[in-house]
Amino acid sequence: MAGALPFSGATDPQMTLWLRHRDAVAPSLVALLALADAPPPAASVMSSAPAPISTMTWSIDMLTDDIATDDGWWLIRNVAEQIGQGYSSQAMTLWNARGRPIMASRQNVAVFG
C-alpha cells in the first residue's frame, strides 16, 4: 500500500493498494468492477472517522479487452483531485500484476459528514 490509510486524517488524498477477491474467480468485467468499487473514495484518507457517502457519477474506460492478471492481484490507485463543500472528484487507475493498465475511471462522490 502507498499513500495514506482511509480515515487516517492525512493531508494528501490518495491511496494505492493491491486487491484481489478472497475466493478465486474467473476474470470478468463484473469481478473487476466489484474490486474497483471496494475501496472507499480517496477523500476518505482526510477524515478521521467513516461517514456516509454516495456515488453521483462513475465513468469507466476499459483500456484493453484482455482482463487478466497473475494470481488474482490488481493494483488500484485512487486520487482525489478536488474536495470541497461535501463533494469529491477522483481519478482511479487499475493495473494487473504485471503493471499493465487495464481500467481508468473518474468518480464524483457526495460526502455526508
Biopython code that builds the backbone (N, CA, C, O; Angstrom):
import numpy as np
from Bio.PDB.StructureBuilder import StructureBuilder

atoms = [
    (1, "MET", "N", (0.843, -1.175, 0.000)),
    (1, "MET", "CA", (0.000, 0.000, 0.000)),
    (1, "MET", "C", (0.886, 1.236, 0.000)),
    (1, "MET", "O", (1.956, 1.250, 0.608)),
    (2, "ALA", "N", (0.428, 2.265, -0.686)),
    (2, "ALA", "CA", (1.110, 3.558, -0.697)),
    (2, "ALA", "C", (0.072, 4.630, -0.434)),
    (2, "ALA", "O", (-1.128, 4.392, -0.571)),
    (3, "GLY", "N", (0.532, 5.803, -0.059)),
    (3, "GLY", "CA", (-0.401, 6.852, 0.323)),
    (3, "GLY", "C", (-0.884, 6.592, 1.737)),
    (3, "GLY", "O", (-0.267, 5.844, 2.496)),
    (4, "ALA", "N", (-1.980, 7.212, 2.072)),
    (4, "ALA", "CA", (-2.498, 7.113, 3.438)),
    (4, "ALA", "C", (-3.602, 6.066, 3.534)),
    (4, "ALA", "O", (-4.202, 5.670, 2.534)),
    (5, "LEU", "N", (-3.850, 5.633, 4.759)),
    (5, "LEU", "CA", (-4.962, 4.726, 5.022)),
    (5, "LEU", "C", (-6.265, 5.509, 5.104)),
    (5, "LEU", "O", (-6.258, 6.674, 5.503)),
    (6, "PRO", "N", (-7.378, 4.895, 4.734)),
    (6, "PRO", "CA", (-8.670, 5.570, 4.913)),
    (6, "PRO", "C", (-8.880, 5.963, 6.376)),
    (6, "PRO", "O", (-8.511, 5.221, 7.286)),
    (7, "PHE", "N", (-9.463, 7.112, 6.583)),
    (7, "PHE", "CA", (-9.845, 7.631, 7.905)),
    (7, "PHE", "C", (-8.627, 7.855, 8.813)),
    (7, "PHE", "O", (-8.724, 7.731, 10.034)),
    (8, "SER", "N", (-7.488, 8.185, 8.208)),
    (8, "SER", "CA", (-6.265, 8.411, 8.981)),
    (8, "SER", "C", (-5.988, 9.888, 9.246)),
    (8, "SER", "O", (-5.028, 10.215, 9.945)),
    (9, "GLY", "N", (-6.810, 10.787, 8.701)),
    (9, "GLY", "CA", (-6.608, 12.213, 8.912)),
    (9, "GLY", "C", (-5.432, 12.772, 8.125)),
    (9, "GLY", "O", (-4.892, 13.816, 8.491)),
    (10, "ALA", "N", (-5.028, 12.110, 7.065)),
    (10, "ALA", "CA", (-3.895, 12.554, 6.248)),
    (10, "ALA", "C", (-4.254, 13.815, 5.458)),
    (10, "ALA", "O", (-5.426, 14.170, 5.331)),
    (11, "THR", "N", (-3.243, 14.472, 4.938)),
    (11, "THR", "CA", (-3.473, 15.706, 4.178)),
    (11, "THR", "C", (-3.426, 15.489, 2.670)),
    (11, "THR", "O", (-3.903, 16.337, 1.916)),
    (12, "ASP", "N", (-2.863, 14.371, 2.213)),
    (12, "ASP", "CA", (-2.748, 14.093, 0.778)),
    (12, "ASP", "C", (-3.770, 13.019, 0.395)),
    (12, "ASP", "O", (-3.587, 11.851, 0.739)),
    (13, "PRO", "N", (-4.841, 13.391, -0.309)),
    (13, "PRO", "CA", (-5.945, 12.456, -0.568)),
    (13, "PRO", "C", (-5.671, 11.475, -1.704)),
    (13, "PRO", "O", (-6.222, 11.598, -2.798)),
    (14, "GLN", "N", (-4.821, 10.513, -1.428)),
    (14, "GLN", "CA", (-4.572, 9.460, -2.410)),
    (14, "GLN", "C", (-4.207, 8.171, -1.695)),
    (14, "GLN", "O", (-3.677, 8.180, -0.584)),
    (15, "MET", "N", (-4.504, 7.063, -2.360)),
    (15, "MET", "CA", (-4.134, 5.761, -1.832)),
    (15, "MET", "C", (-3.886, 4.810, -2.990)),
    (15, "MET", "O", (-4.538, 4.891, -4.031)),
    (16, "THR", "N", (-2.945, 3.918, -2.794)),
    (16, "THR", "CA", (-2.625, 2.881, -3.765)),
    (16, "THR", "C", (-2.585, 1.565, -3.011)),
    (16, "THR", "O", (-1.898, 1.445, -1.996)),
    (17, "LEU", "N", (-3.319, 0.581, -3.504)),
    (17, "LEU", "CA", (-3.362, -0.691, -2.790)),
    (17, "LEU", "C", (-3.547, -1.853, -3.743)),
    (17, "LEU", "O", (-4.079, -1.708, -4.843)),
    (18, "TRP", "N", (-3.093, -3.007, -3.290)),
    (18, "TRP", "CA", (-3.288, -4.260, -4.005)),
    (18, "TRP", "C", (-4.564, -4.906, -3.499)),
    (18, "TRP", "O", (-4.794, -4.982, -2.292)),
    (19, "LEU", "N", (-5.398, -5.372, -4.428)),
    (19, "LEU", "CA", (-6.648, -6.043, -4.060)),
    (19, "LEU", "C", (-6.811, -7.317, -4.883)),
    (19, "LEU", "O", (-6.284, -7.448, -5.988)),
    (20, "ARG", "N", (-7.551, -8.235, -4.309)),
    (20, "ARG", "CA", (-7.994, -9.422, -5.038)),
    (20, "ARG", "C", (-9.235, -9.942, -4.347)),
    (20, "ARG", "O", (-9.505, -9.596, -3.197)),
    (21, "HIS", "N", (-9.983, -10.766, -5.040)),
    (21, "HIS", "CA", (-11.131, -11.423, -4.422)),
    (21, "HIS", "C", (-10.622, -12.489, -3.458)),
    (21, "HIS", "O", (-9.616, -13.144, -3.727)),
    (22, "ARG", "N", (-11.299, -12.657, -2.366)),
    (22, "ARG", "CA", (-10.907, -13.660, -1.365)),
    (22, "ARG", "C", (-10.947, -15.057, -1.973)),
    (22, "ARG", "O", (-10.020, -15.845, -1.787)),
    (23, "ASP", "N", (-12.002, -15.358, -2.687)),
    (23, "ASP", "CA", (-12.128, -16.646, -3.367)),
    (23, "ASP", "C", (-11.720, -16.465, -4.820)),
    (23, "ASP", "O", (-11.974, -15.418, -5.416)),
    (24, "ALA", "N", (-11.102, -17.465, -5.378)),
    (24, "ALA", "CA", (-10.700, -17.393, -6.784)),
    (24, "ALA", "C", (-11.940, -17.234, -7.661)),
    (24, "ALA", "O", (-12.916, -17.972, -7.525)),
    (25, "VAL", "N", (-11.880, -16.262, -8.555)),
    (25, "VAL", "CA", (-12.974, -16.047, -9.502)),
    (25, "VAL", "C", (-12.381, -15.950, -10.895)),
    (25, "VAL", "O", (-11.235, -15.540, -11.075)),
    (26, "ALA", "N", (-13.181, -16.332, -11.874)),
    (26, "ALA", "CA", (-12.737, -16.202, -13.260)),
    (26, "ALA", "C", (-12.670, -14.720, -13.610)),
    (26, "ALA", "O", (-13.567, -13.960, -13.248)),
    (27, "PRO", "N", (-11.616, -14.301, -14.313)),
    (27, "PRO", "CA", (-11.528, -12.893, -14.700)),
    (27, "PRO", "C", (-12.749, -12.484, -15.529)),
    (27, "PRO", "O", (-13.109, -13.153, -16.498)),
    (28, "SER", "N", (-13.370, -11.383, -15.133)),
    (28, "SER", "CA", (-14.519, -10.875, -15.859)),
    (28, "SER", "C", (-14.660, -9.390, -15.564)),
    (28, "SER", "O", (-14.082, -8.881, -14.604)),
    (29, "LEU", "N", (-15.416, -8.715, -16.377)),
    (29, "LEU", "CA", (-15.656, -7.296, -16.156)),
    (29, "LEU", "C", (-16.395, -7.077, -14.839)),
    (29, "LEU", "O", (-16.079, -6.137, -14.109)),
    (30, "VAL", "N", (-17.354, -7.912, -14.526)),
    (30, "VAL", "CA", (-18.125, -7.770, -13.284)),
    (30, "VAL", "C", (-17.214, -7.935, -12.064)),
    (30, "VAL", "O", (-17.308, -7.155, -11.117)),
    (31, "ALA", "N", (-16.340, -8.934, -12.079)),
    (31, "ALA", "CA", (-15.420, -9.149, -10.958)),
    (31, "ALA", "C", (-14.459, -7.975, -10.812)),
    (31, "ALA", "O", (-14.135, -7.574, -9.694)),
    (32, "LEU", "N", (-14.002, -7.423, -11.932)),
    (32, "LEU", "CA", (-13.097, -6.282, -11.903)),
    (32, "LEU", "C", (-13.786, -5.040, -11.356)),
    (32, "LEU", "O", (-13.195, -4.306, -10.563)),
    (33, "LEU", "N", (-15.016, -4.794, -11.762)),
    (33, "LEU", "CA", (-15.773, -3.644, -11.264)),
    (33, "LEU", "C", (-16.046, -3.768, -9.765)),
    (33, "LEU", "O", (-16.021, -2.769, -9.047)),
    (34, "ALA", "N", (-16.303, -4.968, -9.298)),
    (34, "ALA", "CA", (-16.523, -5.164, -7.863)),
    (34, "ALA", "C", (-15.272, -4.771, -7.069)),
    (34, "ALA", "O", (-15.382, -4.143, -6.017)),
    (35, "LEU", "N", (-14.101, -5.132, -7.559)),
    (35, "LEU", "CA", (-12.862, -4.733, -6.878)),
    (35, "LEU", "C", (-12.634, -3.236, -6.967)),
    (35, "LEU", "O", (-12.214, -2.615, -5.990)),
    (36, "ALA", "N", (-12.902, -2.650, -8.118)),
    (36, "ALA", "CA", (-12.697, -1.207, -8.288)),
    (36, "ALA", "C", (-13.611, -0.408, -7.368)),
    (36, "ALA", "O", (-13.269, 0.705, -6.970)),
    (37, "ASP", "N", (-14.757, -0.960, -7.031)),
    (37, "ASP", "CA", (-15.711, -0.271, -6.166)),
    (37, "ASP", "C", (-15.485, -0.577, -4.683)),
    (37, "ASP", "O", (-16.160, -0.004, -3.828)),
    (38, "ALA", "N", (-14.553, -1.464, -4.373)),
    (38, "ALA", "CA", (-14.343, -1.881, -2.985)),
    (38, "ALA", "C", (-13.711, -0.817, -2.091)),
    (38, "ALA", "O", (-14.204, -0.613, -0.981)),
    (39, "PRO", "N", (-12.657, -0.132, -2.506)),
    (39, "PRO", "CA", (-12.039, 0.830, -1.585)),
    (39, "PRO", "C", (-12.912, 2.067, -1.388)),
    (39, "PRO", "O", (-13.665, 2.440, -2.288)),
    (40, "PRO", "N", (-12.819, 2.694, -0.240)),
    (40, "PRO", "CA", (-13.533, 3.960, -0.057)),
    (40, "PRO", "C", (-12.903, 5.030, -0.949)),
    (40, "PRO", "O", (-11.786, 4.845, -1.432)),
    (41, "PRO", "N", (-13.597, 6.137, -1.173)),
    (41, "PRO", "CA", (-13.033, 7.193, -2.012)),
    (41, "PRO", "C", (-11.705, 7.710, -1.445)),
    (41, "PRO", "O", (-11.468, 7.646, -0.239)),
    (42, "ALA", "N", (-10.863, 8.210, -2.316)),
    (42, "ALA", "CA", (-9.564, 8.730, -1.888)),
    (42, "ALA", "C", (-9.716, 9.846, -0.860)),
    (42, "ALA", "O", (-8.854, 10.006, 0.005)),
    (43, "ALA", "N", (-10.786, 10.611, -0.938)),
    (43, "ALA", "CA", (-11.008, 11.696, 0.031)),
    (43, "ALA", "C", (-11.134, 11.172, 1.456)),
    (43, "ALA", "O", (-10.948, 11.931, 2.406)),
    (44, "SER", "N", (-11.448, 9.891, 1.621)),
    (44, "SER", "CA", (-11.633, 9.330, 2.961)),
    (44, "SER", "C", (-10.355, 9.353, 3.789)),
    (44, "SER", "O", (-10.424, 9.284, 5.016)),
    (45, "VAL", "N", (-9.193, 9.449, 3.152)),
    (45, "VAL", "CA", (-7.955, 9.481, 3.938)),
    (45, "VAL", "C", (-7.841, 10.770, 4.753)),
    (45, "VAL", "O", (-7.093, 10.819, 5.729)),
    (46, "MET", "N", (-8.571, 11.806, 4.363)),
    (46, "MET", "CA", (-8.513, 13.080, 5.077)),
    (46, "MET", "C", (-9.427, 13.098, 6.295)),
    (46, "MET", "O", (-9.300, 13.981, 7.144)),
    (47, "SER", "N", (-10.337, 12.149, 6.395)),
    (47, "SER", "CA", (-11.256, 12.057, 7.532)),
    (47, "SER", "C", (-10.625, 11.238, 8.651)),
    (47, "SER", "O", (-9.708, 10.448, 8.428)),
    (48, "SER", "N", (-11.135, 11.444, 9.845)),
    (48, "SER", "CA", (-10.650, 10.646, 10.968)),
    (48, "SER", "C", (-11.657, 9.560, 11.365)),
    (48, "SER", "O", (-11.368, 8.736, 12.233)),
    (49, "ALA", "N", (-12.832, 9.558, 10.736)),
    (49, "ALA", "CA", (-13.850, 8.548, 11.019)),
    (49, "ALA", "C", (-14.707, 8.347, 9.775)),
    (49, "ALA", "O", (-14.858, 9.271, 8.976)),
    (50, "PRO", "N", (-15.270, 7.150, 9.600)),
    (50, "PRO", "CA", (-16.147, 6.913, 8.447)),
    (50, "PRO", "C", (-17.350, 7.850, 8.448)),
    (50, "PRO", "O", (-17.830, 8.260, 9.505)),
    (51, "ALA", "N", (-17.826, 8.179, 7.265)),
    (51, "ALA", "CA", (-19.024, 8.999, 7.085)),
    (51, "ALA", "C", (-19.793, 8.442, 5.889)),
    (51, "ALA", "O", (-19.196, 7.830, 5.003)),
    (52, "PRO", "N", (-21.098, 8.646, 5.854)),
    (52, "PRO", "CA", (-21.862, 8.185, 4.697)),
    (52, "PRO", "C", (-21.386, 8.881, 3.416)),
    (52, "PRO", "O", (-21.033, 10.060, 3.423)),
    (53, "ILE", "N", (-21.388, 8.115, 2.316)),
    (53, "ILE", "CA", (-21.033, 8.652, 1.014)),
    (53, "ILE", "C", (-22.026, 8.149, -0.022)),
    (53, "ILE", "O", (-22.745, 7.179, 0.215)),
    (54, "SER", "N", (-22.063, 8.806, -1.158)),
    (54, "SER", "CA", (-22.896, 8.355, -2.257)),
    (54, "SER", "C", (-22.217, 8.711, -3.568)),
    (54, "SER", "O", (-21.843, 9.861, -3.794)),
    (55, "THR", "N", (-22.062, 7.719, -4.424)),
    (55, "THR", "CA", (-21.506, 7.988, -5.739)),
    (55, "THR", "C", (-22.544, 8.737, -6.559)),
    (55, "THR", "O", (-23.698, 8.320, -6.660)),
    (56, "MET", "N", (-22.116, 9.848, -7.143)),
    (56, "MET", "CA", (-23.006, 10.630, -8.008)),
    (56, "MET", "C", (-22.799, 10.244, -9.471)),
    (56, "MET", "O", (-23.767, 10.064, -10.210)),
    (57, "THR", "N", (-21.553, 10.119, -9.884)),
    (57, "THR", "CA", (-21.232, 9.668, -11.244)),
    (57, "THR", "C", (-20.014, 8.757, -11.178)),
    (57, "THR", "O", (-19.156, 8.910, -10.310)),
    (58, "TRP", "N", (-19.952, 7.814, -12.102)),
    (58, "TRP", "CA", (-18.794, 6.944, -12.205)),
    (58, "TRP", "C", (-18.645, 6.564, -13.660)),
    (58, "TRP", "O", (-19.481, 5.842, -14.204)),
    (59, "SER", "N", (-17.591, 7.041, -14.299)),
    (59, "SER", "CA", (-17.318, 6.665, -15.686)),
    (59, "SER", "C", (-16.116, 5.741, -15.717)),
    (59, "SER", "O", (-15.153, 5.922, -14.973)),
    (60, "ILE", "N", (-16.190, 4.757, -16.584)),
    (60, "ILE", "CA", (-15.159, 3.726, -16.643)),
    (60, "ILE", "C", (-14.685, 3.590, -18.079)),
    (60, "ILE", "O", (-15.488, 3.486, -19.006)),
    (61, "ASP", "N", (-13.382, 3.592, -18.247)),
    (61, "ASP", "CA", (-12.767, 3.356, -19.552)),
    (61, "ASP", "C", (-11.947, 2.082, -19.464)),
    (61, "ASP", "O", (-10.975, 2.014, -18.711)),
    (62, "MET", "N", (-12.331, 1.083, -20.223)),
    (62, "MET", "CA", (-11.539, -0.142, -20.298)),
    (62, "MET", "C", (-10.421, 0.107, -21.300)),
    (62, "MET", "O", (-10.666, 0.564, -22.417)),
    (63, "LEU", "N", (-9.207, -0.191, -20.898)),
    (63, "LEU", "CA", (-8.040, 0.097, -21.726)),
    (63, "LEU", "C", (-7.593, -1.108, -22.541)),
    (63, "LEU", "O", (-6.681, -1.005, -23.362)),
    (64, "THR", "N", (-8.232, -2.248, -22.315)),
    (64, "THR", "CA", (-7.932, -3.473, -23.040)),
    (64, "THR", "C", (-9.135, -4.404, -22.927)),
    (64, "THR", "O", (-9.970, -4.247, -22.036)),
    (65, "ASP", "N", (-9.213, -5.351, -23.817)),
    (65, "ASP", "CA", (-10.255, -6.374, -23.672)),
    (65, "ASP", "C", (-9.696, -7.638, -23.039)),
    (65, "ASP", "O", (-10.418, -8.620, -22.866)),
    (66, "ASP", "N", (-8.407, -7.619, -22.689)),
    (66, "ASP", "CA", (-7.749, -8.741, -22.035)),
    (66, "ASP", "C", (-7.739, -8.506, -20.525)),
    (66, "ASP", "O", (-6.782, -7.957, -19.979)),
    (67, "ILE", "N", (-8.812, -8.927, -19.858)),
    (67, "ILE", "CA", (-8.944, -8.738, -18.407)),
    (67, "ILE", "C", (-8.316, -9.939, -17.718)),
    (67, "ILE", "O", (-8.992, -10.919, -17.404)),
    (68, "ALA", "N", (-7.000, -9.844, -17.488)),
    (68, "ALA", "CA", (-6.284, -10.960, -16.880)),
    (68, "ALA", "C", (-5.166, -10.423, -16.002)),
    (68, "ALA", "O", (-4.598, -9.365, -16.271)),
    (69, "THR", "N", (-4.864, -11.166, -14.957)),
    (69, "THR", "CA", (-3.742, -10.849, -14.071)),
    (69, "THR", "C", (-3.180, -12.146, -13.521)),
    (69, "THR", "O", (-3.803, -13.203, -13.627)),
    (70, "ASP", "N", (-2.001, -12.055, -12.935)),
    (70, "ASP", "CA", (-1.390, -13.237, -12.322)),
    (70, "ASP", "C", (-1.942, -13.413, -10.918)),
    (70, "ASP", "O", (-2.043, -12.431, -10.182)),
    (71, "ASP", "N", (-2.285, -14.565, -10.539)),
    (71, "ASP", "CA", (-2.764, -14.963, -9.213)),
    (71, "ASP", "C", (-3.841, -14.071, -8.599)),
    (71, "ASP", "O", (-3.954, -14.008, -7.375)),
    (72, "GLY", "N", (-4.630, -13.385, -9.415)),
    (72, "GLY", "CA", (-5.787, -12.640, -8.926)),
    (72, "GLY", "C", (-5.532, -11.245, -8.406)),
    (72, "GLY", "O", (-6.495, -10.558, -8.063)),
    (73, "TRP", "N", (-4.279, -10.776, -8.322)),
    (73, "TRP", "CA", (-3.969, -9.482, -7.734)),
    (73, "TRP", "C", (-4.073, -8.339, -8.746)),
    (73, "TRP", "O", (-3.689, -8.472, -9.908)),
    (74, "TRP", "N", (-4.610, -7.206, -8.262)),
    (74, "TRP", "CA", (-4.776, -5.981, -9.052)),
    (74, "TRP", "C", (-4.278, -4.809, -8.222)),
    (74, "TRP", "O", (-4.480, -4.772, -7.008)),
    (75, "LEU", "N", (-3.630, -3.857, -8.869)),
    (75, "LEU", "CA", (-3.154, -2.653, -8.202)),
    (75, "LEU", "C", (-4.092, -1.501, -8.553)),
    (75, "LEU", "O", (-4.347, -1.237, -9.728)),
    (76, "ILE", "N", (-4.603, -0.818, -7.530)),
    (76, "ILE", "CA", (-5.545, 0.287, -7.716)),
    (76, "ILE", "C", (-4.964, 1.543, -7.091)),
    (76, "ILE", "O", (-4.501, 1.522, -5.950)),
    (77, "ARG", "N", (-4.991, 2.635, -7.841)),
    (77, "ARG", "CA", (-4.555, 3.939, -7.310)),
    (77, "ARG", "C", (-5.719, 4.909, -7.428)),
    (77, "ARG", "O", (-6.222, 5.151, -8.525)),
    (78, "ASN", "N", (-6.147, 5.463, -6.302)),
    (78, "ASN", "CA", (-7.217, 6.468, -6.235)),
    (78, "ASN", "C", (-6.606, 7.797, -5.825)),
    (78, "ASN", "O", (-5.812, 7.856, -4.887)),
    (79, "VAL", "N", (-6.973, 8.857, -6.523)),
    (79, "VAL", "CA", (-6.501, 10.193, -6.198)),
    (79, "VAL", "C", (-7.685, 11.144, -6.224)),
    (79, "VAL", "O", (-8.365, 11.258, -7.244)),
    (80, "ALA", "N", (-7.940, 11.829, -5.114)),
    (80, "ALA", "CA", (-8.979, 12.863, -5.085)),
    (80, "ALA", "C", (-8.369, 14.136, -5.666)),
    (80, "ALA", "O", (-7.416, 14.685, -5.113)),
    (81, "GLU", "N", (-8.917, 14.593, -6.769)),
    (81, "GLU", "CA", (-8.369, 15.771, -7.442)),
    (81, "GLU", "C", (-8.972, 17.068, -6.925)),
    (81, "GLU", "O", (-8.337, 18.122, -6.972)),
    (82, "GLN", "N", (-10.186, 16.984, -6.439)),
    (82, "GLN", "CA", (-10.865, 18.165, -5.896)),
    (82, "GLN", "C", (-11.777, 17.724, -4.763)),
    (82, "GLN", "O", (-12.544, 16.772, -4.907)),
    (83, "ILE", "N", (-11.691, 18.419, -3.640)),
    (83, "ILE", "CA", (-12.544, 18.128, -2.492)),
    (83, "ILE", "C", (-13.056, 19.454, -1.958)),
    (83, "ILE", "O", (-12.282, 20.387, -1.746)),
    (84, "GLY", "N", (-14.372, 19.536, -1.741)),
    (84, "GLY", "CA", (-14.912, 20.751, -1.145)),
    (84, "GLY", "C", (-16.417, 20.744, -1.114)),
    (84, "GLY", "O", (-17.064, 20.166, -1.986)),
    (85, "GLN", "N", (-16.973, 21.387, -0.110)),
    (85, "GLN", "CA", (-18.413, 21.579, 0.046)),
    (85, "GLN", "C", (-19.207, 20.280, -0.047)),
    (85, "GLN", "O", (-20.305, 20.243, -0.603)),
    (86, "GLY", "N", (-18.630, 19.213, 0.509)),
    (86, "GLY", "CA", (-19.332, 17.932, 0.567)),
    (86, "GLY", "C", (-19.199, 17.074, -0.680)),
    (86, "GLY", "O", (-19.907, 16.077, -0.822)),
    (87, "TYR", "N", (-18.306, 17.446, -1.581)),
    (87, "TYR", "CA", (-18.129, 16.684, -2.821)),
    (87, "TYR", "C", (-16.669, 16.366, -3.039)),
    (87, "TYR", "O", (-15.786, 17.095, -2.588)),
    (88, "SER", "N", (-16.422, 15.269, -3.735)),
    (88, "SER", "CA", (-15.064, 14.882, -4.106)),
    (88, "SER", "C", (-15.083, 14.352, -5.533)),
    (88, "SER", "O", (-15.974, 13.595, -5.919)),
    (89, "SER", "N", (-14.097, 14.759, -6.300)),
    (89, "SER", "CA", (-13.899, 14.250, -7.653)),
    (89, "SER", "C", (-12.591, 13.481, -7.656)),
    (89, "SER", "O", (-11.556, 14.013, -7.254)),
    (90, "GLN", "N", (-12.626, 12.236, -8.105)),
    (90, "GLN", "CA", (-11.428, 11.420, -8.037)),
    (90, "GLN", "C", (-11.169, 10.678, -9.337)),
    (90, "GLN", "O", (-12.076, 10.434, -10.134)),
    (91, "ALA", "N", (-9.911, 10.330, -9.524)),
    (91, "ALA", "CA", (-9.474, 9.516, -10.664)),
    (91, "ALA", "C", (-8.903, 8.222, -10.121)),
    (91, "ALA", "O", (-8.265, 8.207, -9.068)),
    (92, "MET", "N", (-9.136, 7.129, -10.845)),
    (92, "MET", "CA", (-8.636, 5.830, -10.433)),
    (92, "MET", "C", (-8.032, 5.123, -11.635)),
    (92, "MET", "O", (-8.567, 5.195, -12.741)),
    (93, "THR", "N", (-6.923, 4.442, -11.414)),
    (93, "THR", "CA", (-6.326, 3.579, -12.427)),
    (93, "THR", "C", (-6.135, 2.209, -11.805)),
    (93, "THR", "O", (-5.772, 2.094, -10.635)),
    (94, "LEU", "N", (-6.380, 1.175, -12.590)),
    (94, "LEU", "CA", (-6.239, -0.203, -12.136)),
    (94, "LEU", "C", (-5.295, -0.927, -13.097)),
    (94, "LEU", "O", (-5.491, -0.908, -14.312)),
    (95, "TRP", "N", (-4.262, -1.569, -12.527)),
    (95, "TRP", "CA", (-3.288, -2.318, -13.311)),
    (95, "TRP", "C", (-3.333, -3.784, -12.924)),
    (95, "TRP", "O", (-3.744, -4.130, -11.817)),
    (96, "ASN", "N", (-2.907, -4.650, -13.848)),
    (96, "ASN", "CA", (-2.777, -6.052, -13.477)),
    (96, "ASN", "C", (-1.432, -6.259, -12.782)),
    (96, "ASN", "O", (-0.660, -5.312, -12.633)),
    (97, "ALA", "N", (-1.151, -7.481, -12.360)),
    (97, "ALA", "CA", (0.052, -7.761, -11.577)),
    (97, "ALA", "C", (1.337, -7.544, -12.364)),
    (97, "ALA", "O", (2.409, -7.418, -11.771)),
    (98, "ARG", "N", (1.247, -7.499, -13.668)),
    (98, "ARG", "CA", (2.439, -7.265, -14.494)),
    (98, "ARG", "C", (2.655, -5.782, -14.806)),
    (98, "ARG", "O", (3.578, -5.422, -15.536)),
    (99, "GLY", "N", (1.795, -4.928, -14.245)),
    (99, "GLY", "CA", (1.942, -3.490, -14.449)),
    (99, "GLY", "C", (1.270, -2.946, -15.690)),
    (99, "GLY", "O", (1.531, -1.810, -16.087)),
    (100, "ARG", "N", (0.422, -3.725, -16.302)),
    (100, "ARG", "CA", (-0.299, -3.279, -17.488)),
    (100, "ARG", "C", (-1.592, -2.582, -17.070)),
    (100, "ARG", "O", (-2.382, -3.160, -16.324)),
    (101, "PRO", "N", (-1.825, -1.340, -17.538)),
    (101, "PRO", "CA", (-3.079, -0.665, -17.176)),
    (101, "PRO", "C", (-4.268, -1.358, -17.847)),
    (101, "PRO", "O", (-4.246, -1.646, -19.044)),
    (102, "ILE", "N", (-5.292, -1.613, -17.056)),
    (102, "ILE", "CA", (-6.471, -2.333, -17.528)),
    (102, "ILE", "C", (-7.701, -1.430, -17.562)),
    (102, "ILE", "O", (-8.537, -1.549, -18.458)),
    (103, "MET", "N", (-7.811, -0.527, -16.586)),
    (103, "MET", "CA", (-9.003, 0.300, -16.466)),
    (103, "MET", "C", (-8.633, 1.667, -15.900)),
    (103, "MET", "O", (-7.764, 1.778, -15.035)),
    (104, "ALA", "N", (-9.301, 2.702, -16.397)),
    (104, "ALA", "CA", (-9.184, 4.053, -15.838)),
    (104, "ALA", "C", (-10.614, 4.527, -15.571)),
    (104, "ALA", "O", (-11.531, 4.202, -16.325)),
    (105, "SER", "N", (-10.796, 5.290, -14.505)),
    (105, "SER", "CA", (-12.151, 5.763, -14.218)),
    (105, "SER", "C", (-12.112, 7.116, -13.523)),
    (105, "SER", "O", (-11.082, 7.548, -13.006)),
    (106, "ARG", "N", (-13.264, 7.767, -13.530)),
    (106, "ARG", "CA", (-13.486, 9.012, -12.811)),
    (106, "ARG", "C", (-14.756, 8.832, -12.004)),
    (106, "ARG", "O", (-15.704, 8.178, -12.438)),
    (107, "GLN", "N", (-14.755, 9.430, -10.815)),
    (107, "GLN", "CA", (-15.917, 9.294, -9.934)),
    (107, "GLN", "C", (-16.138, 10.603, -9.195)),
    (107, "GLN", "O", (-15.188, 11.231, -8.729)),
    (108, "ASN", "N", (-17.390, 11.008, -9.090)),
    (108, "ASN", "CA", (-17.781, 12.133, -8.250)),
    (108, "ASN", "C", (-18.594, 11.568, -7.106)),
    (108, "ASN", "O", (-19.524, 10.787, -7.310)),
    (109, "VAL", "N", (-18.229, 11.975, -5.889)),
    (109, "VAL", "CA", (-18.815, 11.409, -4.678)),
    (109, "VAL", "C", (-19.352, 12.534, -3.784)),
    (109, "VAL", "O", (-18.706, 13.568, -3.615)),
    (110, "ALA", "N", (-20.521, 12.318, -3.226)),
    (110, "ALA", "CA", (-21.056, 13.212, -2.185)),
    (110, "ALA", "C", (-20.659, 12.621, -0.842)),
    (110, "ALA", "O", (-20.838, 11.426, -0.606)),
    (111, "VAL", "N", (-20.119, 13.458, 0.041)),
    (111, "VAL", "CA", (-19.674, 13.013, 1.362)),
    (111, "VAL", "C", (-20.576, 13.697, 2.396)),
    (111, "VAL", "O", (-20.643, 14.924, 2.451)),
    (112, "PHE", "N", (-21.262, 12.902, 3.206)),
    (112, "PHE", "CA", (-22.189, 13.416, 4.208)),
    (112, "PHE", "C", (-21.553, 13.314, 5.590)),
    (112, "PHE", "O", (-21.749, 12.326, 6.298)),
    (113, "GLY", "N", (-20.812, 14.311, 5.960)),
    (113, "GLY", "CA", (-20.205, 14.278, 7.281)),
    (113, "GLY", "C", (-18.796, 14.783, 7.293)),
    (113, "GLY", "O", (-18.160, 14.812, 8.347)),
]
sb = StructureBuilder()
sb.init_structure("model")
sb.init_model(0)
sb.init_chain("A")
sb.init_seg("    ")
for serial, (resi, resn, name, xyz) in enumerate(atoms, 1):
    if name == "N":
        sb.init_residue(resn, " ", resi, " ")
    sb.init_atom(name, np.array(xyz, "f"), 0.0, 1.0, " ", f" {name:<3s}", serial, name[0])
structure = sb.get_structure()
